[in-house]
């Protein structure tokens, strides 16, 4: 994975919206003994997890509704 923790602030903040990026950056810096802002990565990690869980639930519900309407469950 790209090391976004070394990127400029704007790119780092945008990259933290991608799934798992803040968690992996946080773990990589902790393992390597690099000083980091724990609150920054904790907030982005929690927000990232919440956003992607909500996106997953919404997509799952829409697909389930579509399958029920079309009656295509027997094909799977």
N, CA and C atoms as an extended XYZ file, in Angstrom:
228
Properties=species:S:1:pos:R:3:atomname:S:1:resname:S:1:resid:I:1 pbc="F F F"
N         0.834       -1.196        0.000 N   UNK     1
C         0.000        0.000        0.000 CA  UNK     1
C         0.870        1.248        0.000 C   UNK     1
N         0.338        2.271       -0.588 N   UNK     2
C         1.029        3.551       -0.620 CA  UNK     2
C         1.116        4.115        0.788 C   UNK     2
N         2.233        4.720        1.099 N   UNK     3
C         2.425        5.307        2.428 CA  UNK     3
C         1.893        6.735        2.426 C   UNK     3
N         0.593        6.861        2.649 N   UNK     4
C        -0.040        8.166        2.636 CA  UNK     4
C         0.360        9.010        3.844 C   UNK     4
N         0.893        8.399        4.889 N   UNK     5
C         1.267        9.170        6.074 CA  UNK     5
C         2.423       10.124        5.791 C   UNK     5
N         3.162        9.897        4.696 N   UNK     6
C         4.263       10.785        4.310 CA  UNK     6
C         3.840       11.818        3.274 C   UNK     6
N         2.590       11.778        2.843 N   UNK     7
C         2.081       12.676        1.801 CA  UNK     7
C         1.743       14.046        2.401 C   UNK     7
N         1.569       15.058        1.530 N   UNK     8
C         1.115       16.367        2.028 CA  UNK     8
C        -0.249       16.235        2.709 C   UNK     8
N        -0.585       17.203        3.541 N   UNK     9
C        -1.784       17.147        4.387 CA  UNK     9
C        -3.050       16.947        3.567 C   UNK     9
N        -3.209       17.663        2.461 N   UNK    10
C        -4.428       17.544        1.655 CA  UNK    10
C        -4.592       16.135        1.098 C   UNK    10
N        -3.536       15.582        0.561 N   UNK    11
C        -3.593       14.229        0.004 CA  UNK    11
C        -3.816       13.204        1.112 C   UNK    11
N        -3.178       13.420        2.264 N   UNK    12
C        -3.359       12.504        3.382 CA  UNK    12
C        -4.810       12.499        3.862 C   UNK    12
N        -5.431       13.666        3.948 N   UNK    13
C        -6.825       13.742        4.378 CA  UNK    13
C        -7.773       13.108        3.370 C   UNK    13
N        -7.517       13.287        2.086 N   UNK    14
C        -8.355       12.659        1.061 CA  UNK    14
C        -8.149       11.145        1.074 C   UNK    14
N        -6.908       10.702        1.223 N   UNK    15
C        -6.615        9.268        1.244 CA  UNK    15
C        -7.245        8.583        2.447 C   UNK    15
N        -7.407        9.295        3.543 N   UNK    16
C        -8.003        8.703        4.742 CA  UNK    16
C        -9.480        8.386        4.558 C   UNK    16
N       -10.079        8.813        3.463 N   UNK    17
C       -11.463        8.460        3.168 CA  UNK    17
C       -11.569        7.094        2.490 C   UNK    17
N       -10.450        6.574        1.989 N   UNK    18
C       -10.438        5.250        1.371 CA  UNK    18
C       -10.519        4.174        2.453 C   UNK    18
N       -11.109        3.027        2.134 N   UNK    19
C       -11.238        1.987        3.155 CA  UNK    19
C        -9.891        1.507        3.678 C   UNK    19
N        -9.776        1.367        4.949 N   UNK    20
C        -8.638        0.808        5.679 CA  UNK    20
C        -7.368        1.653        5.683 C   UNK    20
N        -7.290        2.741        4.943 N   UNK    21
C        -6.050        3.523        4.880 CA  UNK    21
C        -5.648        4.088        6.247 C   UNK    21
N        -6.552        4.735        7.007 N   UNK    22
C        -6.093        5.270        8.287 CA  UNK    22
C        -5.659        4.180        9.265 C   UNK    22
N        -6.338        3.039        9.260 N   UNK    23
C        -5.963        1.969       10.183 CA  UNK    23
C        -4.591        1.400        9.850 C   UNK    23
N        -4.327        1.200        8.551 N   UNK    24
C        -3.047        0.637        8.141 CA  UNK    24
C        -1.915        1.637        8.382 C   UNK    24
N        -2.165        2.913        8.112 N   UNK    25
C        -1.150        3.936        8.369 CA  UNK    25
C        -0.824        3.997        9.853 C   UNK    25
N        -1.847        3.940       10.667 N   UNK    26
C        -1.702        3.997       12.116 CA  UNK    26
C        -0.869        2.804       12.608 C   UNK    26
N        -1.192        1.607       12.130 N   UNK    27
C        -0.445        0.414       12.547 CA  UNK    27
C         0.993        0.449       12.034 C   UNK    27
N         1.178        0.897       10.785 N   UNK    28
C         2.522        0.953       10.211 CA  UNK    28
C         3.422        1.884       11.027 C   UNK    28
N         2.892        3.039       11.418 N   UNK    29
C         3.704        3.982       12.193 CA  UNK    29
C         3.964        3.462       13.606 C   UNK    29
N         2.980        2.789       14.209 N   UNK    30
C         3.172        2.237       15.554 CA  UNK    30
C         4.233        1.139       15.543 C   UNK    30
N         4.196        0.279       14.543 N   UNK    31
C         5.164       -0.817       14.457 CA  UNK    31
C         6.567       -0.290       14.195 C   UNK    31
N         6.687        0.746       13.359 N   UNK    32
C         7.994        1.307       13.025 CA  UNK    32
C         8.511        2.287       14.070 C   UNK    32
N         7.717        2.570       15.094 N   UNK    33
C         8.145        3.467       16.167 CA  UNK    33
C         8.169        4.924       15.765 C   UNK    33
N         7.393        5.286       14.763 N   UNK    34
C         7.317        6.671       14.305 CA  UNK    34
C         6.292        7.415       15.153 C   UNK    34
N         6.645        8.606       15.598 N   UNK    35
C         5.708        9.420       16.379 CA  UNK    35
C         4.560        9.867       15.472 C   UNK    35
N         3.334        9.715       15.935 N   UNK    36
C         2.159       10.092       15.160 CA  UNK    36
C         1.107       10.682       16.083 C   UNK    36
N         0.155       11.384       15.485 N   UNK    37
C        -0.942       11.989       16.219 CA  UNK    37
C        -2.048       10.943       16.355 C   UNK    37
N        -2.142       10.326       17.522 N   UNK    38
C        -3.087        9.228       17.730 CA  UNK    38
C        -4.532        9.691       17.573 C   UNK    38
N        -4.846       10.878       18.036 N   UNK    39
C        -6.228       11.372       17.944 CA  UNK    39
C        -6.635       11.553       16.486 C   UNK    39
N        -5.732       12.072       15.665 N   UNK    40
C        -6.006       12.273       14.235 CA  UNK    40
C        -6.367       10.949       13.570 C   UNK    40
N        -5.540        9.932       13.763 N   UNK    41
C        -5.777        8.646       13.120 CA  UNK    41
C        -6.948        7.898       13.752 C   UNK    41
N        -7.178        8.069       15.049 N   UNK    42
C        -8.313        7.414       15.689 CA  UNK    42
C        -9.628        7.982       15.176 C   UNK    42
N        -9.712        9.287       15.048 N   UNK    43
C       -10.931        9.918       14.532 CA  UNK    43
C       -11.188        9.482       13.095 C   UNK    43
N       -10.158        9.521       12.252 N   UNK    44
C       -10.326        9.091       10.862 CA  UNK    44
C       -10.654        7.598       10.774 C   UNK    44
N       -10.079        6.775       11.642 N   UNK    45
C       -10.362        5.339       11.620 CA  UNK    45
C       -11.816        5.054       11.973 C   UNK    45
N       -12.307        5.706       13.015 N   UNK    46
C       -13.699        5.494       13.430 CA  UNK    46
C       -14.656        6.029       12.371 C   UNK    46
N       -14.406        7.227       11.870 N   UNK    47
C       -15.275        7.811       10.845 CA  UNK    47
C       -15.261        6.957        9.578 C   UNK    47
N       -14.097        6.488        9.183 N   UNK    48
C       -13.957        5.655        7.996 CA  UNK    48
C       -14.747        4.366        8.154 C   UNK    48
N       -14.626        3.724        9.299 N   UNK    49
C       -15.354        2.478        9.533 CA  UNK    49
C       -16.862        2.704        9.502 C   UNK    49
N       -17.326        3.766       10.124 N   UNK    50
C       -18.762        4.061       10.148 CA  UNK    50
C       -19.283        4.323        8.739 C   UNK    50
N       -18.564        5.132        7.976 N   UNK    51
C       -18.995        5.460        6.609 CA  UNK    51
C       -19.093        4.209        5.751 C   UNK    51
N       -18.080        3.346        5.782 N   UNK    52
C       -18.081        2.177        4.908 CA  UNK    52
C       -19.066        1.112        5.367 C   UNK    52
N       -19.362        1.040        6.663 N   UNK    53
C       -20.413        0.121        7.121 CA  UNK    53
C       -21.769        0.603        6.625 C   UNK    53
N       -22.009        1.907        6.702 N   UNK    54
C       -23.274        2.462        6.211 CA  UNK    54
C       -23.406        2.248        4.706 C   UNK    54
N       -22.344        2.498        3.956 N   UNK    55
C       -22.377        2.269        2.504 CA  UNK    55
C       -22.671        0.798        2.213 C   UNK    55
N       -22.047       -0.110        2.936 N   UNK    56
C       -22.280       -1.529        2.735 CA  UNK    56
C       -23.713       -1.941        3.027 C   UNK    56
N       -24.282       -1.414        4.108 N   UNK    57
C       -25.675       -1.739        4.455 CA  UNK    57
C       -26.634       -1.212        3.401 C   UNK    57
N       -26.413        0.019        2.942 N   UNK    58
C       -27.285        0.610        1.922 CA  UNK    58
C       -27.227       -0.198        0.629 C   UNK    58
N       -26.028       -0.535        0.178 N   UNK    59
C       -25.886       -1.305       -1.066 CA  UNK    59
C       -26.498       -2.694       -0.896 C   UNK    59
N       -26.269       -3.331        0.223 N   UNK    60
C       -26.833       -4.660        0.474 CA  UNK    60
C       -28.359       -4.619        0.440 C   UNK    60
N       -28.955       -3.619        1.077 N   UNK    61
C       -30.419       -3.500        1.090 CA  UNK    61
C       -30.982       -3.236       -0.311 C   UNK    61
N       -30.303       -2.388       -1.093 N   UNK    62
C       -30.778       -2.104       -2.449 CA  UNK    62
C       -30.692       -3.346       -3.330 C   UNK    62
N       -29.619       -4.088       -3.224 N   UNK    63
C       -29.475       -5.303       -4.015 CA  UNK    63
C       -30.509       -6.338       -3.584 C   UNK    63
N       -30.716       -6.467       -2.275 N   UNK    64
C       -31.726       -7.404       -1.785 CA  UNK    64
C       -33.126       -7.050       -2.261 C   UNK    64
N       -33.436       -5.758       -2.251 N   UNK    65
C       -34.746       -5.301       -2.727 CA  UNK    65
C       -34.903       -5.573       -4.226 C   UNK    65
N       -33.846       -5.345       -4.988 N   UNK    66
C       -33.865       -5.578       -6.434 CA  UNK    66
C       -34.060       -7.065       -6.737 C   UNK    66
N       -33.386       -7.917       -6.003 N   UNK    67
C       -33.521       -9.359       -6.209 CA  UNK    67
C       -34.940       -9.810       -5.879 C   UNK    67
N       -35.509       -9.289       -4.808 N   UNK    68
C       -36.872       -9.672       -4.433 CA  UNK    68
C       -37.891       -9.202       -5.468 C   UNK    68
N       -37.690       -8.010       -6.017 N   UNK    69
C       -38.621       -7.487       -7.020 CA  UNK    69
C       -38.546       -8.269       -8.329 C   UNK    69
N       -37.358       -8.633       -8.734 N   UNK    70
C       -37.178       -9.339      -10.001 CA  UNK    70
C       -37.353      -10.841       -9.879 C   UNK    70
N       -37.351      -11.347       -8.663 N   UNK    71
C       -37.481      -12.788       -8.469 CA  UNK    71
C       -36.314      -13.569       -9.012 C   UNK    71
N       -35.129      -13.026       -8.920 N   UNK    72
C       -33.937      -13.658       -9.510 CA  UNK    72
C       -33.119      -14.436       -8.497 C   UNK    72
N       -33.630      -14.628       -7.302 N   UNK    73
C       -32.859      -15.341       -6.281 CA  UNK    73
C       -32.576      -16.784       -6.683 C   UNK    73
N       -33.479      -17.397       -7.452 N   UNK    74
C       -33.288      -18.796       -7.847 CA  UNK    74
C       -32.097      -18.978       -8.785 C   UNK    74
N       -31.661      -17.905       -9.441 N   UNK    75
C       -30.514      -17.998      -10.341 CA  UNK    75
C       -29.198      -18.045       -9.583 C   UNK    75
N       -29.199      -17.660       -8.317 N   UNK    76
C       -27.982      -17.646       -7.528 CA  UNK    76
C       -27.910      -18.894       -6.696 C   UNK    76
